[in-house]
Amino acid sequence: MKTIAVYCGSSTGNDPIYMKQARNLGKILVDNGLNLVYGGATVGCMGCSC
């Protein structure tokens, strides 16, 4: 498996932990040589950049 699709929320949620964990998940996947595909929007957790 080389690519993983992740469905992220279009909201940041009520707690900053959601954005923090979205960043962490993306970093873990990329650090392990996996491609990350997500919803494609630029809002909420989908717009999170590392």
Secondary structure as UniProt FT lines:
FT   STRAND          3..6
FT   HELIX           17..31
FT   TURN            32..33
FT   STRAND          35..38
FT   HELIX           44..47
//
